[in-house]
Amino acid sequence: MTIELYHAGVSVCSEKVRIVLNERGQEFVSHQLDLRGGDQQKPEYLKLNPNGVVPTIVHDGTVLIESNVIAEYLAEVLPGPSLTTNGPVSRAQMRVWTKQLDEGIHQLTSVISFAIGFRHQLLAKPRDEALMVLNKIPDPFRRERQIDVYEKGVDSSHFAPAILRFEKMLGDMQASLEKGPWLAGKDMSLADIAFTPYVNRLDQLQLAHMWDTRPKVAAWFETMRNRPAVKLAYDGWMVKPVIDTMRDKGAEVTPRVKQILAR
């Protein structure tokens, strides 16, 4: 069995798939893409993934895209304990959680990551060069949103709603975790794996204060990030200058974020 993974180090969707592969103890052939350099927009990659995003896997010649789809596929075809929960009710609950990521949370992660940290890489370039990169984003709504965030940062009209959506997400997680240690049912599932990179991104952006009053979320996150499979999904894949920028710039905007949350 050969699995090729096209991914990026600092990509929440890539992190999710790496965690699943690690939980299964599955080795893979790594193709790491430089997203800032536009590798995902090259013709040879677009043949695999027309959306121009990561991750993509090739499993014995079969190409699969969309991280939640990939995660569920890997959980099914690779041997090991169930990651899709036991029973139809908890499986449905798991999918309600992962569905939220595809229906908004993921795009809002892009907003806050870009507004706080990633835009500074483009701000260091001449404006016309930065806009050339942003104008290659295929989806017109996402393209215009990212240009606005690039220009305005945390002052963008997209930033505060993104922060408030994460506030709701963490509140929902706290409520669910008060019923048990995992998000969907009595066992760890793909719901927990899928949400770990998003909570970790908040942590990287110095937004961990958002769960100061949510002890169940704090305990869950500590449990998840100490799992060997999760550690392995980050070790060696993170780009230190990018992580450092998220940390430093996140600390700078903490007062602004707290102001938004206090509304």
C-alpha positions as a LaTeX table, in Angstrom:
\begin{tabular}{lrrr}
\hline
Residue & $x$ (\AA) & $y$ (\AA) & $z$ (\AA) \\
\hline
Met1 & 0.00 & 0.00 & 0.00 \\
Thr2 & 1.44 & 3.34 & $-1.07$ \\
Ile3 & 0.03 & 6.65 & 0.12 \\
Glu4 & 1.36 & 9.90 & $-1.26$ \\
Leu5 & 0.43 & 13.04 & 0.66 \\
Tyr6 & 0.52 & 16.48 & $-0.90$ \\
His7 & 0.44 & 18.86 & 2.05 \\
Ala8 & 1.88 & 21.93 & 3.72 \\
Gly9 & 3.46 & 22.20 & 7.15 \\
Val10 & 1.37 & 25.09 & 8.45 \\
Ser11 & $-1.98$ & 23.99 & 7.04 \\
Val12 & $-4.76$ & 22.96 & 9.41 \\
Cys13 & $-6.25$ & 20.59 & 6.84 \\
Ser14 & $-2.88$ & 18.97 & 6.21 \\
Glu15 & $-2.33$ & 18.63 & 9.96 \\
Lys16 & $-5.64$ & 16.83 & 10.27 \\
Val17 & $-4.73$ & 14.21 & 7.68 \\
Arg18 & $-1.24$ & 13.76 & 9.11 \\
Ile19 & $-2.81$ & 13.05 & 12.52 \\
Val20 & $-5.06$ & 10.35 & 11.04 \\
Leu21 & $-2.12$ & 8.73 & 9.23 \\
Asn22 & $-0.10$ & 8.79 & 12.45 \\
Glu23 & $-2.94$ & 7.35 & 14.52 \\
Arg24 & $-2.94$ & 4.45 & 12.07 \\
Gly25 & 0.85 & 4.17 & 12.09 \\
Gln26 & 0.81 & 4.59 & 8.33 \\
Glu27 & 3.91 & 5.78 & 6.52 \\
Phe28 & 3.46 & 8.04 & 3.53 \\
Val29 & 5.41 & 9.61 & 0.71 \\
Ser30 & 5.55 & 13.33 & 1.47 \\
His31 & 5.17 & 16.03 & $-1.16$ \\
Gln32 & 5.39 & 19.26 & 0.83 \\
Leu33 & 4.08 & 22.32 & $-1.01$ \\
Asp34 & 5.17 & 25.90 & $-0.52$ \\
Leu35 & 1.80 & 27.68 & $-0.40$ \\
Arg36 & 3.37 & 31.14 & $-0.14$ \\
Gly37 & 5.39 & 30.30 & $-3.22$ \\
Gly38 & 2.28 & 29.23 & $-5.15$ \\
Asp39 & 3.03 & 25.50 & $-5.53$ \\
Gln40 & $-0.69$ & 24.75 & $-5.17$ \\
Gln41 & $-1.41$ & 26.84 & $-8.29$ \\
Lys42 & 1.03 & 25.03 & $-10.56$ \\
Pro43 & $-0.58$ & 23.12 & $-13.47$ \\
Glu44 & 0.79 & 19.76 & $-12.39$ \\
Tyr45 & $-0.80$ & 20.10 & $-8.96$ \\
Leu46 & $-4.08$ & 21.47 & $-10.31$ \\
Lys47 & $-4.41$ & 18.26 & $-12.32$ \\
Leu48 & $-4.58$ & 16.43 & $-9.00$ \\
Asn49 & $-6.60$ & 19.01 & $-7.10$ \\
Pro50 & $-8.47$ & 21.52 & $-9.30$ \\
Asn51 & $-9.36$ & 23.55 & $-6.19$ \\
Gly52 & $-5.71$ & 24.46 & $-5.72$ \\
Val53 & $-5.66$ & 23.64 & $-2.00$ \\
Val54 & $-4.04$ & 21.07 & 0.25 \\
Pro55 & $-4.14$ & 18.28 & 1.18 \\
Thr56 & $-4.45$ & 15.71 & $-1.59$ \\
Ile57 & $-3.64$ & 12.03 & $-1.26$ \\
Val58 & $-2.90$ & 9.45 & $-3.90$ \\
His59 & $-3.61$ & 5.96 & $-2.61$ \\
Asp60 & $-2.47$ & 3.21 & $-4.95$ \\
Gly61 & $-3.26$ & 5.50 & $-7.90$ \\
Thr62 & $-6.59$ & 6.83 & $-6.59$ \\
Val63 & $-6.65$ & 10.60 & $-6.04$ \\
Leu64 & $-8.67$ & 11.97 & $-3.11$ \\
Ile65 & $-9.24$ & 15.59 & $-2.10$ \\
Glu66 & $-11.07$ & 17.40 & 0.75 \\
Ser67 & $-9.51$ & 16.79 & 4.15 \\
Asn68 & $-12.60$ & 15.51 & 5.98 \\
Val69 & $-13.33$ & 13.10 & 3.14 \\
Ile70 & $-9.70$ & 11.96 & 3.15 \\
Ala71 & $-9.74$ & 11.50 & 6.93 \\
Glu72 & $-12.87$ & 9.35 & 6.87 \\
Tyr73 & $-11.53$ & 7.35 & 3.93 \\
Leu74 & $-8.23$ & 6.65 & 5.72 \\
Ala75 & $-10.05$ & 5.70 & 8.91 \\
Glu76 & $-12.00$ & 3.14 & 6.90 \\
Val77 & $-9.28$ & 1.60 & 4.72 \\
Leu78 & $-6.37$ & 1.56 & 7.21 \\
Pro79 & $-6.45$ & $-1.03$ & 10.00 \\
Gly80 & $-6.81$ & 0.08 & 13.58 \\
Pro81 & $-9.35$ & 1.11 & 16.23 \\
Ser82 & $-12.45$ & 2.86 & 14.96 \\
Leu83 & $-12.08$ & 6.60 & 14.44 \\
Thr84 & $-15.60$ & 7.07 & 13.12 \\
Thr85 & $-17.17$ & 6.15 & 16.49 \\
Asn86 & $-19.27$ & 3.12 & 17.37 \\
Gly87 & $-22.90$ & 3.34 & 16.38 \\
Pro88 & $-25.00$ & 5.47 & 14.04 \\
Val89 & $-25.94$ & 8.13 & 16.61 \\
Ser90 & $-22.40$ & 9.01 & 17.63 \\
Arg91 & $-21.28$ & 8.75 & 14.00 \\
Ala92 & $-23.93$ & 11.29 & 13.05 \\
Gln93 & $-22.76$ & 13.54 & 15.90 \\
Met94 & $-19.20$ & 13.24 & 14.61 \\
Arg95 & $-20.30$ & 14.36 & 11.14 \\
Val96 & $-22.25$ & 17.30 & 12.55 \\
Trp97 & $-18.97$ & 18.48 & 14.09 \\
Thr98 & $-16.82$ & 17.97 & 11.00 \\
Lys99 & $-19.51$ & 19.50 & 8.75 \\
Gln100 & $-19.10$ & 22.81 & 10.61 \\
Leu101 & $-15.50$ & 23.03 & 9.48 \\
Asp102 & $-16.40$ & 22.78 & 5.81 \\
Glu103 & $-19.33$ & 25.16 & 6.16 \\
Gly104 & $-17.51$ & 28.16 & 7.56 \\
Ile105 & $-14.99$ & 27.58 & 10.31 \\
His106 & $-12.19$ & 26.64 & 7.96 \\
Gln107 & $-12.56$ & 29.77 & 5.85 \\
Leu108 & $-12.68$ & 31.90 & 9.00 \\
Thr109 & $-9.45$ & 30.25 & 10.16 \\
Ser110 & $-7.91$ & 31.62 & 6.98 \\
Val111 & $-9.23$ & 35.07 & 7.88 \\
Ile112 & $-7.77$ & 35.23 & 11.37 \\
Ser113 & $-4.51$ & 33.53 & 10.41 \\
Phe114 & $-4.01$ & 35.91 & 7.51 \\
Ala115 & $-5.14$ & 39.03 & 9.37 \\
Ile116 & $-2.87$ & 38.39 & 12.35 \\
Gly117 & 0.11 & 36.55 & 10.90 \\
Phe118 & 0.37 & 35.50 & 7.29 \\
Arg119 & $-0.27$ & 38.90 & 5.69 \\
His120 & 3.04 & 40.18 & 7.02 \\
Gln121 & 4.87 & 37.96 & 4.54 \\
Leu122 & 3.06 & 39.73 & 1.72 \\
Leu123 & 3.42 & 43.17 & 3.30 \\
Ala124 & 7.17 & 42.69 & 3.03 \\
Lys125 & 6.81 & 42.46 & $-0.77$ \\
Pro126 & 6.01 & 45.28 & $-3.22$ \\
Arg127 & 2.25 & 45.82 & $-3.35$ \\
Asp128 & 1.90 & 44.85 & $-7.01$ \\
Glu129 & 3.75 & 41.59 & $-6.35$ \\
Ala130 & 1.55 & 40.81 & $-3.34$ \\
Leu131 & $-1.62$ & 41.50 & $-5.33$ \\
Met132 & $-0.36$ & 39.28 & $-8.12$ \\
Val133 & $-0.22$ & 36.40 & $-5.63$ \\
Leu134 & $-3.65$ & 37.14 & $-4.17$ \\
Asn135 & $-5.30$ & 37.57 & $-7.56$ \\
Lys136 & $-4.41$ & 33.96 & $-8.38$ \\
Ile137 & $-6.88$ & 32.69 & $-5.74$ \\
Pro138 & $-9.48$ & 30.84 & $-7.87$ \\
Asp139 & $-12.61$ & 31.57 & $-5.80$ \\
Pro140 & $-13.68$ & 35.21 & $-6.40$ \\
Phe141 & $-15.26$ & 35.70 & $-2.95$ \\
Arg142 & $-12.25$ & 34.29 & $-1.14$ \\
Arg143 & $-9.94$ & 36.34 & $-3.37$ \\
Glu144 & $-11.67$ & 39.64 & $-2.57$ \\
Arg145 & $-11.85$ & 38.78 & 1.11 \\
Gln146 & $-8.16$ & 37.96 & 1.31 \\
Ile147 & $-7.24$ & 41.18 & $-0.48$ \\
Asp148 & $-9.30$ & 43.13 & 2.04 \\
Val149 & $-7.66$ & 41.31 & 4.95 \\
Tyr150 & $-4.22$ & 41.83 & 3.37 \\
Glu151 & $-4.85$ & 45.57 & 3.19 \\
Lys152 & $-6.57$ & 46.09 & 6.55 \\
Gly153 & $-5.48$ & 43.26 & 8.84 \\
Val154 & $-7.52$ & 43.09 & 12.04 \\
Asp155 & $-9.37$ & 46.24 & 10.92 \\
Ser156 & $-10.96$ & 44.27 & 8.08 \\
Ser157 & $-14.73$ & 43.89 & 8.39 \\
His158 & $-14.17$ & 40.12 & 8.12 \\
Phe159 & $-12.03$ & 39.84 & 11.25 \\
Ala160 & $-14.46$ & 40.45 & 14.14 \\
Pro161 & $-17.14$ & 38.05 & 12.80 \\
Ala162 & $-14.45$ & 35.38 & 12.47 \\
Ile163 & $-13.37$ & 35.83 & 16.08 \\
Leu164 & $-16.98$ & 35.68 & 17.27 \\
Arg165 & $-17.59$ & 32.47 & 15.30 \\
Phe166 & $-14.64$ & 30.87 & 17.07 \\
Glu167 & $-16.04$ & 32.08 & 20.38 \\
Lys168 & $-19.26$ & 30.20 & 19.56 \\
Met169 & $-17.30$ & 27.13 & 18.47 \\
Leu170 & $-15.43$ & 27.00 & 21.77 \\
Gly171 & $-18.68$ & 27.48 & 23.68 \\
Asp172 & $-20.25$ & 24.57 & 21.79 \\
Met173 & $-17.20$ & 22.44 & 22.49 \\
Gln174 & $-17.34$ & 23.24 & 26.20 \\
Ala175 & $-21.02$ & 22.27 & 26.33 \\
Ser176 & $-20.36$ & 18.98 & 24.55 \\
Leu177 & $-17.28$ & 18.12 & 26.61 \\
Glu178 & $-19.22$ & 18.64 & 29.83 \\
Lys179 & $-21.06$ & 15.44 & 28.88 \\
Gly180 & $-17.91$ & 13.40 & 28.33 \\
Pro181 & $-14.22$ & 13.57 & 27.42 \\
Trp182 & $-14.73$ & 13.51 & 23.63 \\
Leu183 & $-16.73$ & 15.61 & 21.19 \\
Ala184 & $-18.87$ & 12.83 & 19.72 \\
Gly185 & $-19.72$ & 9.87 & 21.89 \\
Lys186 & $-17.68$ & 7.97 & 24.45 \\
Asp187 & $-14.59$ & 7.44 & 22.29 \\
Met188 & $-12.13$ & 9.69 & 20.51 \\
Ser189 & $-13.16$ & 10.12 & 16.89 \\
Leu190 & $-12.42$ & 12.05 & 13.73 \\
Ala191 & $-14.32$ & 14.95 & 15.31 \\
Asp192 & $-11.59$ & 15.34 & 17.92 \\
Ile193 & $-8.84$ & 14.90 & 15.33 \\
Ala194 & $-10.47$ & 17.39 & 12.97 \\
Phe195 & $-10.89$ & 20.13 & 15.57 \\
Thr196 & $-7.43$ & 19.81 & 17.11 \\
Pro197 & $-5.61$ & 21.77 & 14.36 \\
Tyr198 & $-8.15$ & 24.61 & 14.61 \\
Val199 & $-7.81$ & 24.97 & 18.38 \\
Asn200 & $-4.06$ & 24.65 & 17.94 \\
Arg201 & $-4.14$ & 27.50 & 15.41 \\
Leu202 & $-5.87$ & 29.70 & 17.99 \\
Asp203 & $-3.11$ & 28.76 & 20.42 \\
Gln204 & $-0.43$ & 29.62 & 17.84 \\
Leu205 & $-2.07$ & 33.03 & 17.37 \\
Gln206 & $-1.95$ & 33.67 & 21.13 \\
Leu207 & $-5.71$ & 33.27 & 21.46 \\
Ala208 & $-5.67$ & 30.58 & 24.16 \\
His209 & $-7.26$ & 33.11 & 26.50 \\
Met210 & $-10.49$ & 32.32 & 24.66 \\
Trp211 & $-10.78$ & 29.11 & 26.70 \\
Asp212 & $-9.63$ & 30.50 & 30.03 \\
Thr213 & $-13.19$ & 30.09 & 31.31 \\
Arg214 & $-13.73$ & 26.79 & 29.46 \\
Pro215 & $-11.87$ & 24.19 & 31.51 \\
Lys216 & $-13.24$ & 21.23 & 29.56 \\
Val217 & $-11.87$ & 22.64 & 26.31 \\
Ala218 & $-8.52$ & 23.30 & 27.97 \\
Ala219 & $-8.32$ & 19.73 & 29.31 \\
Trp220 & $-9.40$ & 18.23 & 25.96 \\
Phe221 & $-6.81$ & 20.27 & 24.07 \\
Glu222 & $-4.06$ & 19.26 & 26.48 \\
Thr223 & $-5.04$ & 15.60 & 26.03 \\
Met224 & $-5.12$ & 15.86 & 22.24 \\
Arg225 & $-1.86$ & 17.71 & 21.73 \\
Asn226 & $-0.03$ & 15.25 & 23.96 \\
Arg227 & $-1.08$ & 12.27 & 21.85 \\
Pro228 & 1.97 & 10.86 & 20.03 \\
Ala229 & 0.12 & 10.98 & 16.71 \\
Val230 & $-0.60$ & 14.68 & 17.13 \\
Lys231 & 2.95 & 15.52 & 18.19 \\
Leu232 & 4.29 & 13.65 & 15.18 \\
Ala233 & 1.91 & 15.57 & 12.89 \\
Tyr234 & 3.62 & 18.81 & 13.95 \\
Asp235 & 7.21 & 17.81 & 14.69 \\
Gly236 & 9.40 & 18.61 & 11.71 \\
Trp237 & 6.57 & 20.03 & 9.60 \\
Met238 & 6.12 & 23.47 & 11.14 \\
Val239 & 7.87 & 26.45 & 9.52 \\
Lys240 & 9.55 & 28.23 & 12.42 \\
Pro241 & 9.54 & 31.79 & 10.97 \\
Val242 & 5.81 & 31.48 & 10.29 \\
Ile243 & 5.11 & 30.12 & 13.78 \\
Asp244 & 7.21 & 32.91 & 15.28 \\
Thr245 & 5.29 & 35.54 & 13.30 \\
Met246 & 1.93 & 34.16 & 14.43 \\
Arg247 & 3.13 & 34.20 & 18.04 \\
Asp248 & 4.57 & 37.71 & 17.97 \\
Lys249 & 1.81 & 39.34 & 15.95 \\
Gly250 & $-0.83$ & 37.46 & 17.92 \\
Ala251 & 0.49 & 38.96 & 21.15 \\
Glu252 & 0.27 & 42.43 & 19.59 \\
Val253 & $-3.43$ & 42.10 & 18.69 \\
Thr254 & $-4.56$ & 40.43 & 21.93 \\
Pro255 & $-6.10$ & 43.68 & 23.28 \\
Arg256 & $-8.08$ & 44.07 & 20.04 \\
Val257 & $-9.38$ & 40.52 & 20.21 \\
Lys258 & $-10.42$ & 40.93 & 23.85 \\
Gln259 & $-12.23$ & 44.13 & 22.88 \\
Ile260 & $-14.17$ & 42.24 & 20.22 \\
Leu261 & $-15.09$ & 39.47 & 22.66 \\
Ala262 & $-16.28$ & 42.00 & 25.25 \\
Arg263 & $-18.93$ & 43.47 & 22.95 \\
\hline
\end{tabular}
